[in-house]
């Protein structure tokens, strides 16, 4: 037990936390304890780190069950001593600083990580919002920059918020998930807790024995998320194949395989322009009946046949379109039914999306059909549809420089890869909203094969629709590109998407032919959709 004088306490609070004592300890009747740092990273060769304690109680102590480190206490200073790491992997110890006596007890946690010789630097080839890591590995990545630290399209975000990550205090696991929604497995994707090194401005973590996906977030001292990174844990190396002049990944972003009947082929779902992934349905593939049409789009079914098929379709959809809400040992929860805040000028809702990586920002559905809002980023001028260039063509994924595979700080692909650029699947003729590409695609029970492109399989993963509900799993193929469209009824708030309509394949956006149509019929391409991505090489 150690005593701390009031003078030391006040000076420590001001120096370590830059907050007055009455803010940190608003009620002296309750125990409170703060640390000058919540983490410490030590070299594989060994060393020592000091952390200072501030508490409003005279009695406090340190609890630790690990035997590979030593601890000394001198006044309000805790010093951790570590010898050389005999193993190749990093190792993590969690120290609890406990102040007060029961029942009036406060606790602060210090994470001590010692590097291992085999630690993998995931950002050695450049920074990004996604990193591929193997199972059972010790890893690190640079956390000093947002994304690749390059550009933000024409969103004005960098001008307001900068490219560097400042005031970072600690890292945490936001969520981890398998494709099968097995919660006993989802806790084994990330092993232990990630650790932020303030000296290196880097995040250290270890993967577990299960393949899957996770997001690691970095926070300031108040707990606000400053940025987050998608960790794609896979033991199968990514390969590429050529099609339409591009080199395509052999699977969806976040997928573990591209086997046609394996739900691990779905990968993650992304709202257009956002860097953070959302989860697909955890339900196994099954065949969904479909209606047949002639060349003019007329049904080739009797009313009785139509009703019977439609009943089967609706029954299949109830089973298939189930949300996966796994978080593993993560600190965050999923919010799929949120509505995007109203934002009428750039950079709009971008900062809000950064701070809330598990909140899907659905389209506003309280707008009359003729004025429907398709964007999560900015809401259009509802009076004249005359949004600024930043509103109608945000460039979040780089389409402001059409014709190039240019990567922004919001691009969700790993280093060396980028969201497919404008015209990736096909060029859209001038004056048209989409182009017919069905002849290049061959239908399979649960997806399509791109026989006119790279020859790979593209599963029908489904999507999160304009309302935030899971839809069209096993039924529809939808894939994003970076291409954006101008203002007006057809294009505002929309982006280029490969999609299926009337059982045929198109690229572009679904045109609004009649403003009295239900919104669901013309929402393909809506930026508030969440759909998969097949990354290409930069």
Secondary structure, 3 states (H helix, E strand, C coil): CCCCCHHHHHHHHHHHHCCCHHHHCCCCCCCCEEECCCEEEECCCCEEEEEEEEECCCCEEEECCCCCEEEEEECCEEEEEECCCCCCCCEEEEEEEEEEECCEEEEEEEEEEECCCCCEECCCCCCCCEEEECCCCEEEEECCECCCCCCCCCCCHHHHHCCECCCCCEEEEEEEECCCCCHHHHCCCEEEEEEEECCCCEEEEEECCCCEEEEEEEECCCCCEEEEEEEEECCCCCCEEEECCEEEECCCCCCCCCCCCCHHHCCCEEECCCCCCECCCCCCCCCCCCCCECCCCCECCCHHHHHHHHHHHHHHHHHHCCCCCCCCCCCCCCEEEEECCCCCCCCCCHHHHHHCCCEEEECCCCCCHHHCCCCCCCCCCCCCCCCCHHHHCCCCCCHHHCCCCCCCCCCCCECCEECCCCCCCCCCCCCCCEEECHHHEEEECCEEEECCCCCCEEECCCEECCCCCEECCCCCCCEEEEEECCCCCCCCCEEEEEEEECCEEEEECCCCCCCCCCHHHHCCCECCCEEECCCEEC
